[in-house]
Amino acid sequence: MAMAQVAVEMPEVEPEETFKMLGRGVNVHYGDKQALFDVSLAIRANQVTSLIGPSGCGKSTFIRCLNRMNDVIEICRVAGDITLDGRDIYSPKIDAVELRARVGMVFQKANPFPKSIFDNVAYGPRIHGLASNKTDLEAIVVQSLSQAGLFEEVKDRLHAPGTSLSGGQQQRLCIARAIAVTPEVILMDEPCSALDPIATARIEELIDELRKDYTIVIVTHSMQQAARVSQYTAFFHLGVLVEEGETEFMFTTPRDQRTQDYITGRFG
């Protein structure tokens, strides 16, 4: 007697082309202390991926691996594979300075250079030779400030010090500085932690606008912020990537009890 065949629904597998960056088996040591344990995470193109988890769980360590910022720490060792458009970013053939132009970073505390607003944004295009003349440079500065939602606020004082701006404006200036070198990925390490609610809301609106042109990875301690701005979320705990997935499902139906406990405030 013939056995009835049962159709088994196979899970959909995303093609790797949708991944702008991909980490596989990433381990990080600071001297004898291991900070990340076998982390594998896909960063999807033109999406916002948020990294959440308690302090010291490895979020910032991982994000700093994505543009080799850990290279400047002598005792730091990074093992595993991280690719950008399929190319190993830790290959000897990859220039770290050029990589950081493609994978820009915005830090927790706004850090404008002690220069004018104009020169803050013009700095990257100048050193990377992106403008052949003054007119081109001015166009890049105006476009970058406009994309960062800042141009209308500062257009009459472009030669004032960047440090004269408010905290929220300084952070948008740093975003303008990052996008002035036409990166493909923008890393944001708790970009709103020092800002008031109004400035935070403006940055969050900006993130949603920027993802049309850039791939964004954001570290945040605010689960509400992760829910508002990201399409994908990854939860880190004690240096381990516990789980990752679409933000909506991560916050409503997490697969791991540790994620559920963190989201509901039982620890963290």
N, C-alpha and C positions, 0 to 999 in steps of 0.2 A: 504494500500500500504506500503510495507516494506521500511523503511528508509535505505539509503545506509550508510554503516559504513565507517567512515573516520579514517584512521590509524594515530594515534598521536605518533610522535617520542619523546620518553622520553630521557631526558639528561642522559648521562652516569654518574654513581656514582662510585667513586673510592673506592675499598675495604680499610678498615682501616689498613689492614696489610701493605699497601704501605706507611703508615705514620710512620716515625720513632718517631716523637714527635707530640703532638697534644695539642693545647691550646683551652680551651672552656670558654667563659665568663670571661676572665681575667680582673680584676680591680686592679689598684695599687694606693695607697695613700702614699704621703710623708707628714705625719702630717695631716693637714686639706686640703692639696692640692691634688686633684686627677690628676694623670698623665696618666693613661690608663683607657679607658671606654669600658668594655664588649668586649674585643678583642678575637676573635676565629680564629685560624690560624693553618693549617696543615703543618708540615715540612716533606717533602717526602724523603724517604731513598735514599742515594747515588745520591742526586741531590744538586745543589747549589740554595739556596733561598736567594734573596737579599731583604733587607728592605730599602726602600727609603722614602724620605720626608724631609721637611724643619727642621732646627735646633729646638730642643725642642718639636718635635712632638710625642715622645714616642718610637722611634726605639731602642735606647740603653737601655731604661727602660725594654722593652719587652725582648730583648736578655739576659739581666741580670736575668730575671725571669727563663730562661731555664736551668741555672745551680745554681740557688739560690744564686747568688752573692748579691742580695738585702738583704739577711739575715743579712749581716754585718752592715746594716744601721738601727739604732734603731727605727727611726720614720717611717720606711717603712712597709706598710701592703699590702700583696698580697692575693687576693681572686679569686676564680674560680678554674678551673682544668687544670693542665698541666701534661701530661703523657709521659713517655719514654717507648716504647714497651708495651704500655697499662697499665703501672704501674704509680700510682700517685707519682710524685717526691716530693710532699710536705707532704706525709704520714709520721707520726712519726717513721715508720719502716725504712725509707730511711735515710742512713747516708749521710750528705751533702758532706763530704770529699770524700767518695766513688763516689757520684754522679758527683763531679767535675773531677774525674779521667775518668769517662765515657763521660762527656760532657766538653771538654777542651775549653780554651778561649785564644785568641790572642788579645791584646789590641791595641788601636790607636797608642800609642807611644811604641816603642820597649823597653822592660824592662828586659834585661838580669840581672841575679843575679851577685853580685860582686865576681864571681868565674871564674874558667877556662871554656873554651868552653866545654871541656869534662864534668866537674862537673855540668854545667848548664843542660846538657841533662840527666846526670846520676841521678840528684836530685830526680825526681819523681819515677823512678824505685827503687831507694834505700829506700825511705820512704814507698813505697807500697809493698816492698818485692818481686819485680818481677824478681830479679836475685839472683840465689842461690850461685853464685861465681863470681870472677873477670872476667873470660872469658865470661860468659853470659852477664855481665854488659857491657863489651866492645862491644859485638855483638849488643846489643840494641842501644848503642850510635852510632855506625857506621851505622846501618840500619836507625835510625831516621834522622841522618844528611844526609844520602843518599836520603831518601824520601823527605826531605826538600830542596834538590838540593844544598846542601852546602858542603858535605864531600870532594869533589875534591878540593875545595878552601881552606879548613882548615886542611886537613889531616896531614900536616907537622907541625902544631902548635896547636894541641889540648889542650895543657896546657897553652896557652896564655890566657889572660883575655878575657871574652866574650865582654867586653866593648871596646876592641881594634879593633873590626870589624867595617865596614862601616854601615850606617843606614840600608840599604837594607839587608846586611848580618845579622845584629842583629835581624831584624824582622824574617828572615828565621831561625835563631837560636831559637827564641821564638816559632816558629812553630814546629821545631824539638823537643823542650822541651815539647810541648803540646802532640805530637804524641808518645813520648817515653813511655807513660803509657797506650798505646793502647786504646785510646778513641773510641767511636762510632760516636760521633758528635763533630765537631769543630765549635766554635762560633768565628767570627772575627768582632771586632768593629772598623770599618774604618782602616783596617790594612795598607793602602797605603797613608793615608793622609799626612804623614810627609816624603814621599819618592819622589825621582826624577822620571821622566818618564821611565828611563831604569830599575830602581829597581822595579817600579810599574809593568812594563810588565813582569818581572821575577816572581813576586808574583802571577800575574794573570795566568801565564802559570802553576805555581805550584798548584794553586787552581783547575785548570782543571784536572791535574794529580791526585790530592788527592781525588777527588770525586769518583774515582773508588773504594776506600777503606773506605771512610768516608762520612757522611752526613754533609754538610756545610751550615751555616747560616752567611751571611755577611751583616753588616750595611755599607752603602756607601752613600756619598753625590754626587757621580759622577754617573749620569744616563748612561753615556757612559760605565763606568765600569760594572754597573749592566747588561747592554745589552750584554756586552762581556762575562761575567763569569757565569751568572746565567741562570737556566732553568725556575725558578719561581720567581716572584717579588710581593712584598706586599707594598702598598703605605699607609703610615701613615700621618695623619694631625690632629693636636690639640688633640692628645691622642686617636684618633679613627682610626681603620683600615678601610680605605675608600673602598679599593678593593684589590683583589689579584688574580693572575692567571699566565698562562704561559707568560714568559717574552716577547716573540715575540708579543703576542696579547695585553699585557699591554701597550707596546710602540707604537703600530700601531692603535689599535681599543679599547681604554679604554672605559669602560661602564659609568664612572662617570665624570661629567664635571670638578670636582676638580682635578682629575688625569690628564685630558687633559690640564688644565691650568698650572699645575706644570711641566709637561713634556715639554710644549712649552714655559716655562719661564715666564708665566704671573704672577707668584708669587713664593716665596721660596728663 
